Amino acid sequence: IQEYSHWAHVKWDCTYHIVFCPKFRKKIIYGKYKKQLWAIITDLLKELKVEKLEGHLMIDHIHLQVKIPPSMSVSNFMWHLKWKSAIRLHNKYASRPIRTTNKSFWSTGYFVRTTGLDVDMINSYIRNQEDKDKLQDWNQMDMNF
């Protein structure tokens, strides 16, 4: 039996699988940004009262499976998440002060899908994607020799 979140007069399950990446798909999420970026995203999810079900930082994109309250649109959530995280990253790592309007880190688009009853399958996919990518890279290297 599926459990739903609820408020006084509403029962809901607004679960989404979201994928987004940095500008120009730069492979900079790993390295010095990874731990700090994950901490920033986690803090922002708490501020927005969005429940994280699963999440993983890949080298050039991020997977999140989240429960967004029905009072907030996905586009509003993504705008807030990208905007605030970019500002916090720039404030921490920028070598010189820059205006807020120039603080861009994320590409403008994102992928979103409602999960429906496929929650377990998507959680498994998010958890195991990095291993599958490494295996695929390894197999491609073997074919080149």
C-alpha positions in Angstrom: 0.0 0.0 0.0 1.4 3.4 -1.0 1.8 6.0 1.6 0.9 9.6 0.8 1.9 12.9 2.3 -0.9 14.9 3.6 -2.0 18.3 4.8 -5.3 19.2 6.5 -7.5 18.6 3.4 -5.0 17.2 0.8 -3.3 13.8 0.3 -0.6 13.9 -2.2 2.4 12.2 -3.9 4.2 14.5 -6.2 7.4 12.6 -6.8 9.7 13.7 -9.6 12.9 12.4 -11.2 15.0 15.5 -12.2 18.3 15.7 -14.1 20.2 18.9 -14.6 23.7 19.9 -15.5 26.2 22.8 -15.4 26.6 25.2 -18.3 28.2 23.7 -21.3 28.1 20.4 -19.6 31.4 21.1 -17.9 32.8 18.1 -16.0 33.4 20.1 -12.9 31.0 18.7 -10.4 33.6 16.2 -9.1 36.8 17.5 -7.5 36.7 20.5 -5.2 33.0 21.3 -5.8 31.4 17.9 -5.1 31.1 17.9 -1.3 30.2 21.6 -1.1 27.6 21.4 -3.9 25.9 18.5 -2.3 25.8 20.3 1.0 24.3 23.4 -0.7 21.7 21.3 -2.5 20.7 19.5 0.7 20.4 22.8 2.6 18.2 24.2 -0.2 15.9 21.2 -0.2 15.4 21.6 3.5 14.7 25.4 3.1 12.1 24.6 0.4 10.6 21.8 2.4 11.2 19.3 -0.4 11.9 15.7 0.5 14.9 14.1 -1.2 14.2 10.4 -1.9 17.4 9.8 -3.9 20.2 11.8 -5.3 23.6 11.4 -7.0 26.2 13.8 -8.4 27.7 12.5 -11.6 30.7 14.1 -13.2 28.7 16.4 -15.5 25.1 16.2 -14.3 22.9 15.6 -11.2 20.1 13.2 -10.6 17.5 14.0 -7.9 14.3 12.2 -7.0 12.3 14.5 -4.8 8.8 15.0 -3.4 7.7 18.5 -4.2 4.6 19.8 -2.4 1.7 20.5 -4.7 1.8 24.2 -3.7 5.1 24.6 -5.6 5.6 24.1 -9.3 8.6 22.1 -10.6 9.8 25.1 -12.6 9.7 27.3 -9.5 11.5 24.7 -7.5 14.2 24.3 -10.2 14.6 28.1 -10.7 15.1 28.5 -6.9 17.5 25.5 -6.6 19.7 26.6 -9.5 19.7 30.3 -8.7 20.5 29.9 -5.0 23.1 27.1 -5.5 24.9 29.2 -8.1 25.1 32.2 -5.9 26.4 30.2 -2.9 29.0 28.4 -5.1 30.2 31.7 -6.6 30.4 33.3 -3.2 32.6 30.5 -1.9 34.8 29.9 -4.9 35.0 33.1 -7.0 38.5 34.5 -7.1 37.1 38.1 -7.3 33.8 39.6 -6.3 31.3 39.6 -9.2 27.8 41.0 -9.5 24.8 38.7 -8.7 23.5 38.9 -12.3 26.7 37.3 -13.6 26.6 34.3 -11.3 25.7 31.5 -13.7 26.7 27.9 -13.2 23.8 25.8 -14.4 22.5 25.3 -18.0 19.0 26.7 -18.5 17.2 23.4 -19.1 16.5 20.3 -17.1 14.8 16.9 -17.5 11.8 16.1 -15.3 9.6 13.1 -15.1 6.9 12.1 -12.7 7.7 8.8 -11.2 4.3 7.3 -10.5 4.6 3.7 -9.4 8.2 3.3 -10.8 9.8 4.8 -7.7 11.9 1.8 -6.8 13.1 1.3 -10.4 14.2 4.9 -10.7 15.9 4.8 -7.2 17.9 1.8 -8.4 18.8 3.5 -11.7 20.0 6.7 -9.9 22.1 4.6 -7.4 23.7 2.4 -10.0 24.2 4.8 -12.9 27.8 5.6 -12.1 28.7 1.9 -12.0 27.0 1.4 -15.4 28.9 4.4 -16.9 32.2 3.1 -15.6 31.5 -0.4 -17.1 30.5 1.1 -20.4 33.7 3.3 -20.5 35.8 0.2 -19.6 34.1 -1.8 -22.4 34.8 0.9 -24.9 38.5 1.0 -23.8 38.8 -2.7 -24.4 37.4 -2.4 -27.9 40.0 0.2 -28.8 42.9 -2.2 -28.2 
